[in-house]
């Protein structure tokens, strides 16, 4: 798999995870529950935790993995340039 293909898959997967974590409140409004977590209703605390901390962690992971994929793309481009010359 080339680095460009990895970047496409990475973008699709990370975008899906961002959408899922950012819209967790909507998911809980579709499937309501009356349970509690740490003294708070699950339908309120889980979307806040996943929305704030989940997006924060996904941003860190996306930056780290994105930098590695960019390095692979640069290596592929350099190898193509040396083969042409």
N, C-alpha and C positions, 0 to 999 in steps of 0.2 A: 504494500500500500504506500503510495507516495505521500509526501508531507502535505501536499495540497488536499488530497483526499482525507487525510487525518484532520486537517483544519475544518473541512466541511462537516465531517461527522462531529467534531468537537463543538462547532458552532450550533448545530442542530440540537445536540444533547444538552448543552449548557443553557441554550435559550428555553428549551422545554422545562428544565429544572427551575430556571428563574420564574417562568410563568406559573409553575406549580406552587412554588414557595411564596410567590407574591400574591397569589389568589387563594391562599389557604382559607381565608375567611369566607369566601364565596362557596368553597367546597363544604365547609361546616354549615353554611346556611341551607345547602341542599339536603344534607344528611344531619338533622339536628340530634343532639344527645343531651342528656340531663346528668352526665357524670362530672366529677370534679377532679382537678389536678392541683396539688399544692394549695388547696382551699379556694381555688377559683374555678368557675365553670369552664369546662374544656372548650366550649365553643368560643370563648373569649381569649383564654390564655394561650392556647396552642397556636392560633393564627398570629398572635403578637410575637411569640417566641420564634416561630418559624419564619415569619415575615421579616423581623429585624435581624435576628442572629443567623437565620438560614441564608438570607440574601448576603449578609456580611461574609459568612464563610464561603459561599459560592463565589463571591467576588475575588476573594483571596485565591481560591483554587483555580478559578478561570484565569487569573493573571499569571499564576505560576505555570500552569499547563500551556497557556497561550505563548508565553516566552519560550518554552521548550520547542513548541511546534514552529515558531518563527526561526529559531536557531537551525532546526532541521531544514526549513525552506531555504535559508541562506546557504547551508552546506550543499544542498542539491543544486542551487543556482551557480555556486562556485565550481562544482564539479562539471556542470554542463558548459560553463564558459571555458574551462581548461580543456575540455574535450574538443571544443570548436576550434580553438587556436592551435 
